[in-house]
Amino acid sequence: MMQTTTNAIEPVNDSVVERVYGELKAMAIAYEFKPGERLNEGELARRLSASRTPLREALNRLSSEGLLRFSPGKGYFCRNLDVIEVFSLYELRKALETASVRLAIRRAKDDDIDALIAFLDSTGPEPGNRSVIELVHLDETFHERLLAMSGNVEMMRVLKNVNARIRFVRWIDMSGADRKKTQIEHGALTKKLKRRDEEACVGMLEAHIDRRLDQIAAALKEGYARIYMPAADALS
């Protein structure tokens, strides 16, 4: 349930817009709004202690990024959990990462690859007491650092957007994933990268990222169950 606040309204400036954007983005990613739900701007403004102007700027930005949906004359809505959309995003992620690793083969420095291997070693093969959210963050960090070696900032911008839009589904995936297997695959990939074995890297990434429609449909079914269950049973 949304809470109101009596805090003073902040002046409109870039820092306020960024704060409101960040808070709304986290809410949209976690489906704190129900799929298809119309957002109440007045209630959101009170909850976030912000005026309508920075709120509207943040909403417009999230709509343009695909994290919310805007309907002219009706307002802003929470995006649905759509099987085809999520499948398309996974296809886009796979295309981005395989294209970027081809560039990384040519551009990556050995020191950067060694740093990525050290990152894997430091985070370990077992999940330990980390939450699913933390594990997905570590996985995203690995893949974004891998893509960064391509030197293509536009690819990175798109990948970050894709990661945000599939993050909720990945939280579900990760809850049943084999962390050790994932880390072994990451380690093997970095070693192939250091050997500049392009086709092996591309093949490993394709297999690592690929998701079938039925797998995504099952994850979304679980996602709906989590969205509508009591808050006490939310992702830990």
C-alpha positions as CSV (number, residue, x, y, z in Angstrom):
1,M,0.0,0.0,0.0
2,M,1.3,3.4,-0.9
3,Q,2.1,5.7,2.0
4,T,1.7,9.5,2.1
5,T,4.2,11.8,3.6
6,T,4.1,15.3,5.1
7,N,7.7,16.1,4.1
8,A,8.3,19.4,2.3
9,I,8.2,19.4,-1.4
10,E,11.7,19.7,-2.9
11,P,12.6,22.3,-5.4
12,V,12.8,21.2,-9.0
13,N,16.4,20.4,-10.0
14,D,18.3,17.7,-11.6
15,S,19.1,15.9,-8.3
16,V,15.4,15.7,-7.4
17,V,14.6,14.3,-10.9
18,E,17.4,11.7,-10.5
19,R,16.2,10.7,-7.0
20,V,12.6,10.3,-8.1
21,Y,13.8,8.5,-11.3
22,G,15.9,6.1,-9.2
23,E,13.2,5.3,-6.7
24,L,10.5,4.8,-9.4
25,K,12.9,2.7,-11.5
26,A,13.5,0.4,-8.5
27,M,9.7,0.1,-8.0
28,A,9.0,-0.6,-11.6
29,I,11.8,-3.3,-11.9
30,A,10.5,-5.1,-8.8
31,Y,6.8,-4.8,-9.9
32,E,5.8,-2.9,-6.8
33,F,3.0,-1.8,-9.1
34,K,0.8,-4.7,-10.4
35,P,1.1,-5.5,-14.1
36,G,-1.3,-3.3,-16.1
37,E,-2.0,-1.1,-13.1
38,R,-2.5,2.6,-13.7
39,L,-0.1,4.8,-11.7
40,N,-1.7,7.5,-9.5
41,E,0.5,10.5,-10.1
42,G,-0.8,12.4,-7.1
43,E,-0.3,9.6,-4.8
44,L,3.2,9.0,-6.1
45,A,4.1,12.7,-5.7
46,R,3.1,12.5,-2.1
47,R,4.9,9.2,-1.5
48,L,8.1,10.5,-3.1
49,S,7.9,14.0,-1.6
50,A,8.2,15.5,-5.0
51,S,6.2,17.9,-7.2
52,R,4.5,16.8,-10.4
53,T,7.2,18.3,-12.6
54,P,10.2,16.0,-11.6
55,L,7.7,13.1,-11.2
56,R,6.5,13.6,-14.8
57,E,10.1,13.9,-16.1
58,A,11.0,10.6,-14.3
59,L,7.8,8.9,-15.6
60,N,8.6,10.0,-19.2
61,R,12.1,8.7,-18.9
62,L,11.0,5.3,-17.6
63,S,8.4,5.1,-20.3
64,S,10.9,5.8,-23.0
65,E,13.1,3.0,-21.5
66,G,10.3,0.5,-21.6
67,L,10.0,0.1,-17.8
68,L,6.6,1.8,-17.8
69,R,3.9,2.2,-20.4
70,F,2.2,5.5,-21.4
71,S,-1.2,5.7,-22.9
72,P,-2.2,9.1,-24.3
73,G,-5.1,10.6,-22.4
74,K,-5.0,7.8,-19.8
75,G,-1.6,8.1,-18.1
76,Y,1.2,5.8,-17.1
77,F,0.8,2.1,-16.4
78,C,2.9,-0.7,-15.1
79,R,4.2,-2.9,-17.9
80,N,2.8,-6.3,-18.3
81,L,4.8,-9.5,-17.9
82,D,4.7,-10.5,-21.6
83,V,6.3,-13.7,-22.8
84,I,7.2,-12.5,-26.3
85,E,8.6,-9.2,-25.0
86,V,10.9,-11.0,-22.5
87,F,11.9,-13.5,-25.1
88,S,12.8,-10.7,-27.5
89,L,14.9,-9.0,-24.8
90,Y,16.8,-12.2,-24.2
91,E,17.4,-12.5,-28.0
92,L,18.7,-8.8,-28.0
93,R,20.9,-9.5,-25.0
94,K,22.4,-12.5,-26.7
95,A,23.0,-10.6,-29.9
96,L,24.6,-7.7,-28.0
97,E,26.9,-9.8,-25.9
98,T,28.1,-12.1,-28.8
99,A,28.8,-9.0,-31.0
100,S,30.6,-7.3,-28.2
101,V,32.8,-10.3,-27.4
102,R,33.9,-10.4,-31.0
103,L,35.1,-6.8,-30.5
104,A,36.6,-7.7,-27.1
105,I,38.7,-10.5,-28.7
106,R,40.5,-7.7,-30.7
107,R,40.5,-4.9,-28.1
108,A,40.6,-6.4,-24.6
109,K,43.8,-6.0,-22.6
110,D,45.2,-9.0,-20.8
111,D,45.2,-7.0,-17.6
112,D,41.5,-6.3,-17.9
113,I,40.8,-10.0,-18.5
114,D,42.9,-10.9,-15.5
115,A,40.9,-8.4,-13.4
116,L,37.7,-10.1,-14.5
117,I,39.1,-13.5,-13.6
118,A,40.1,-12.1,-10.2
119,F,36.6,-10.8,-9.8
120,L,35.2,-14.3,-10.4
121,D,37.7,-15.8,-7.9
122,S,36.8,-13.1,-5.2
123,T,33.0,-13.8,-5.5
124,G,33.4,-17.5,-5.4
125,P,31.6,-20.5,-7.0
126,E,29.0,-20.9,-4.2
127,P,26.1,-18.5,-3.4
128,G,26.9,-18.4,0.3
129,N,24.4,-16.4,2.2
130,R,23.8,-13.9,-0.7
131,S,20.2,-13.1,-1.7
132,V,18.9,-13.8,-5.2
133,I,19.0,-10.0,-5.8
134,E,22.7,-9.9,-4.9
135,L,23.5,-12.9,-7.1
136,V,21.8,-11.4,-10.1
137,H,23.8,-8.2,-9.4
138,L,27.0,-10.1,-9.4
139,D,26.0,-11.9,-12.7
140,E,25.1,-8.6,-14.3
141,T,28.4,-7.1,-13.2
142,F,30.4,-9.9,-14.8
143,H,28.6,-9.6,-18.1
144,E,28.8,-5.8,-18.2
145,R,32.5,-5.9,-17.4
146,L,32.9,-8.4,-20.2
147,L,31.0,-6.1,-22.6
148,A,33.1,-3.1,-21.5
149,M,36.1,-4.7,-23.0
150,S,34.6,-4.1,-26.4
151,G,35.1,-0.4,-25.8
152,N,31.6,0.3,-27.2
153,V,29.7,2.6,-24.8
154,E,26.5,2.5,-26.9
155,M,26.4,-1.3,-26.6
156,M,26.8,-0.9,-22.8
157,R,24.0,1.6,-22.7
158,V,21.6,-0.8,-24.4
159,L,22.7,-3.8,-22.3
160,K,22.1,-1.9,-19.1
161,N,18.5,-1.2,-20.3
162,V,18.0,-4.8,-21.3
163,N,19.3,-6.0,-17.9
164,A,16.9,-3.7,-16.1
165,R,13.9,-4.8,-18.1
166,I,14.6,-8.6,-17.5
167,R,15.9,-8.3,-14.0
168,F,12.7,-9.4,-12.3
169,V,12.6,-12.5,-14.5
170,R,16.3,-13.1,-13.7
171,W,15.6,-13.0,-10.0
172,I,13.2,-15.8,-10.5
173,D,15.6,-17.7,-12.7
174,M,18.4,-17.3,-10.2
175,S,16.4,-18.7,-7.4
176,G,16.6,-22.1,-9.0
177,A,20.0,-21.7,-10.8
178,D,23.2,-23.7,-10.1
179,R,25.6,-20.9,-9.0
180,K,28.6,-23.2,-9.3
181,K,27.8,-24.2,-12.9
182,T,27.3,-20.6,-13.8
183,Q,30.6,-19.6,-12.3
184,I,32.4,-22.4,-14.1
185,E,30.9,-21.2,-17.4
186,H,32.1,-17.7,-16.6
187,G,35.6,-18.9,-15.8
188,A,35.8,-20.9,-19.0
189,L,34.6,-18.0,-21.0
190,T,37.3,-15.6,-19.6
191,K,40.0,-18.2,-20.3
192,K,38.8,-18.5,-23.9
193,L,38.8,-14.7,-24.2
194,K,42.4,-14.5,-23.0
195,R,43.3,-17.1,-25.7
196,R,41.5,-14.9,-28.2
197,D,39.3,-17.9,-29.3
198,E,36.5,-15.9,-30.9
199,E,34.2,-18.8,-32.0
200,A,34.5,-20.6,-28.7
201,C,33.6,-17.4,-26.8
202,V,30.6,-16.7,-29.1
203,G,29.3,-20.3,-28.8
204,M,29.7,-20.3,-25.0
205,L,27.9,-17.0,-24.6
206,E,25.0,-18.1,-26.9
207,A,24.5,-21.3,-24.8
208,H,24.9,-19.4,-21.6
209,I,22.3,-16.7,-22.3
210,D,19.8,-18.6,-24.5
211,R,16.3,-19.1,-23.1
212,R,13.4,-21.0,-24.7
213,L,9.8,-19.6,-24.8
214,D,8.6,-22.3,-22.5
215,Q,11.3,-21.5,-19.9
216,I,10.3,-17.9,-20.0
217,A,6.6,-18.7,-19.7
218,A,7.3,-20.8,-16.6
219,A,9.3,-18.0,-15.1
220,L,6.5,-15.5,-15.7
221,K,4.0,-17.8,-14.2
222,E,6.1,-17.9,-11.1
223,G,6.5,-14.1,-11.3
224,Y,2.8,-13.5,-11.2
225,A,2.6,-15.7,-8.1
226,R,5.3,-13.7,-6.4
227,I,3.8,-10.3,-7.4
228,Y,0.4,-11.2,-5.9
229,M,1.6,-13.0,-2.8
230,P,1.9,-11.2,0.6
231,A,4.9,-8.9,1.0
232,A,6.3,-11.2,3.7
233,D,6.9,-13.9,1.0
234,A,8.7,-11.6,-1.4
235,L,12.1,-12.3,-2.9
236,S,14.8,-12.6,-0.2
